[in-house]
Amino acid sequence: MRHSSMTWNRVRALIVACHPGPSATVTVVVVALSAAAGRDAWGLVLMGVATLTGQLSIGWSNDARDAERDRKAARTGKPTVRGDVAAATLWRLAAVALMATVIFSYLAAGPIGGSAHVVAVLSAWTYNVLLKSTVLSPLPYAVSFGLVPVFVTYGLTPPIAPALWLVSACALLGVGAHLANAIPDVESDLGVGAGGLVSKVGVRAAAISALVCVVVALGLLSAHLNVTPAVAAAIVVIPAIGAVIFAVRGAGRGPGLFRYILILAVLAVLMLLVSTRTLTGA
C-alpha cells in the first residue's frame, strides 16, 4: 500500500511538472488544426504524439532548470520544491521526450514540417535554459508559435507552405501569451534575481504590449476569413475595446489579463478552424 502511494505521488509530480494545462492545450490545438486541414486519422495520431512529447520535454526541462529558483521563491506548488521529484529525474525524462519528439516530428510532417517542429521545441528549450531572464524572453515564443502553421501545412499531402500573415499572427499570439503569463510572477522573479522582458519594461508596458500583439493577430486572421467586412471589423474592434479598458484601468497585474488574452487566443483558434483555407494561404 505504501509503495502504491509513493508511485502515485511520483506520477502526479511528473504530471504537474510537465505543465499539463499548456501541454494539453497546445497538443489539442495542433491536432485540431491538422484535422481542419484534412489530415487522416493516422496523421492526426502522429501529429498529436509529436506535439505532446515536445510539450513534455519543454515542461520537464523548465521545472528542472528552475528548481533552485523555485525553492528560493518558496513556490510550494512545484514538485521539485516539495521534494516529490528530483531535478535530475526531470532532466533525464526531458531528454528522452526530446528524442521521441524528433522521431515523431519527421514521421508526422516530413523533412520540412518535421524540422520546423523540432526547431520550435528547441526554441522553447532555449527559453528555458538561456533566455528566460533576458530582454529576449519573448523571442522563443515568437519562433515556436510562428512555426506551428509550418508544422501543420507541410504535413499535408502534398506539402504546402503557410501564408506569411498566418505565421505572423501565430507569432504575435505567442508573444502576447508570454507577456501576459509572465506579469503575475514578476515580483517573485525579481526577488530571486530573475525576470525577463516584463521585469525590464514594467508591468504596464508589458500588459499594453501583450494586448496589442493579440489584437493585431486577430486583425490579421479576421482579414482573411470568409465574412463580411462588418463582421471582420467587429472581431477586431470588440477585443480592442476590451484591451483599452484593461490599459486605462491598469488591470494588467494579476490573472485577469492572462484570462482575457486566453479568451482571445481561443477566438483566434476558432477563426482558424472555421476557415481551413487560412492554413494553406488560399
LINWO-V828898 format. One line per field, one symbol per residue. phi: phi as a letter, one per 30 degrees, with the letter a starting at -180 (. if undefined). burial: 1 if it has 24 or more other ideal C-beta (glycine too) atoms within 12 Angstrom, else 0. A space follows every 10 residues. Layout:
BEGIN
phi=???
burial=???
END
This chain:
BEGIN
phi=.ddddddddd ddddddddhe dddddddddd dddddddjdd dddddddddd dddddddddd dddddceddd dddhdddded ddidadeddd dddddddddd deddddddbi dddddddddd dddddddecb cecbdceded dddddddedd edddddbddb dddddddddd dddddddddd ddddcddddd dcicjcdedd cjdddddddd ddeddddddd dddcddbded dddddcdddd dddddedddi cddjdedddd ddddddeddd ddddbddddc id
burial=0000000000 0011011111 0110011111 1111111010 0011011111 1111111111 1111111011 0010100111 1001101011 1011001101 1101111111 0111111111 1111111100 1110001111 1111111111 1111110011 0110111111 1111111111 1110110010 0001111110 0010011111 1111111111 1111100000 0000110011 0110011000 1100001101 1101101110 1110110111 10
END
